[in-house]
Each structure stands twice: as C-alpha cells, then as structure tokens.
C-alpha cells in the first residue's frame, strides 16, 4: 500500500482500491501519475503567481470552479489515455498503448479530474443480454 501521513482524496481512493484488490477492479493503475498530478494541483492552488497574465488567471479561476477539479476518477478500460495500456479487457489488446487521449478523457483532465486507473469490464464493453 502507498502510505503517507498526509490525507488526500486521491490517496484515500488509492488505499481503498488496494484494500479491495481481490475484487479485480482495475485493469491498469495510474497511481504514481495521479499522486504527482494531485501534488502539482495543490501547489498551483496554494501559490497563484502574480506573473500570470489576466487570461491565465481567469482560466485558472474557471478551473477552480469546476466540480471535477481535484476529483479522483476511474475511467473504463475502453477509453484511451496517452501512453497507458488500453486493453478493453481483451487479451488481443494486451500490449496496446494508446498513442492519444480520447476526447472524453481529455475533457475530464481539462476540467481538473485526476485519473487514478482504468476499470475492468466485459470484453470490448459488449455486455451480456438475453434477447429472445
């Protein structure tokens, strides 16, 4: 388990995921990058430098107002995240690393979400249905 004396939303989410690892929740974790992102976000929030231009300060203010800002989020394994394994829970894509970030994930990131991992799912998100 990742342990630190400081408490944070991301660290709490990571600890909970690791506690229930037996449930096979994740196909891939992004714990290190999530903790780095949270650290960066918290330092940016603490020290707003006066050397920013008005546009940078305004955009930063809008980002702070986002309900997703600083939230720990898990994404489904069929959404691409650059340089991260994207398997769609399939052995056929076991070694596929996405060369880009999908639009929906990029929008989550742009609104301040912190991606902590990719969740397990049915292969290719096909699901199960009884159709008669």
N, C-alpha and C positions, 0 to 999 in steps of 0.2 A: 504494500500500500504506500502511496505517496503521503508522507506525513510532514506537517509543518505546524508550528504553534499558532500561526495566524489563521483565522477562519475566513473563508470566502465562499461565494456561491458556486464558483467553478470547482474549488477544492471539495466542497460538500457533495456536489454531483459526482465527481470522480470517485470519492470514497464510497458513495452509495453503489455506484456501478461495480466497483471492485468487490464490495461486500457480497453482491449477488451475482458474481461472475459465473457461478454454476448454472444460471438461467440462460447463458449464451445470448446475452442481449446484443452484444456488438460483434460486427464482422471486422471492424478496424477501429482503433482508438487514435485520437489526436491529442492525448493528454499533455504532452510537453508543449506543443504549439499553443494549446488552449491556455495553459498557465502563463506562457510568455505573453500572449495577447492580453490576458487579464492584467498582467503586471504593467504592460505598456499603456493600456486604457486607464488604469488607476493613476499612473504617474502623469498622463496627459490631463486627466481631470483635475488633479491636485495643482498642477502648475500651468496655468494659462499664461503664456508668454506675451508680453506687450509688443513684441516684434512681429506678431501676426498681422496680416492685412485685415481690413474690415471684412472681406469676403470669407477669409479663413475663420475668423471669429464667429461670423454669422452661421456658417456651415457647421462649425463645432457646436454652437448653441442649438441648432436644429437637431444634430445628432444626439446631444444630451437629452433632448425632449422625446426621443423615440422610445416607445415602450419596450423595444427589444434591446436597448442599449445595455451592454454588460451581462445579458442573459446567457446562460449556458444552454446550448441547443444540441440535440442529436438529430442527424439527418438520415433518411432512408438510404440504403446502400445502392440504389439505382440513380441517385443524383451525383453528378461528378464534382469533385473537389480537386483542383490542380495538384499534381504530384502526389496524390493519395490513391491507394488501392480502391478501385471501384469494381466489385465483383458481381453485383446483382445477385448475390448468394448462389452463384453458379461456379462449378469447377472449371467450366470452359473459359471463364474470365479471371481465373485465379491470380494471374500476374499482370493484369491490366492496370496501368497507372494513367489516370486521366490527364490529357495534355492541356485541359482548360477547366474552368469552373463554370458549372451550369448557371443559367440566368437566375433562377430562384435562389440558389445558394449565395450567389454574388449579391443579390438584393438583401438577403439576411445579413451578410457580412457588412454591407454598406450601411445598414441601419444599426450596427453595433453588436450584433449577435456574436457569441463565441462558440464555434463549432468544437464539440468535445469528442465526437465519434460518429460512426456510421452504424445504424441499427440493422439487425438481422431481419430477414423477411422471407417470403416464399420466393423460389427461384424466378427471377425476372419479374417479380411482383404479379405473377399470374393469378395467385389466389386459388381458392377452392370454391366451387359452386356446383350444386346439383341442379341440372336443368333437365326437365322431362318434356 
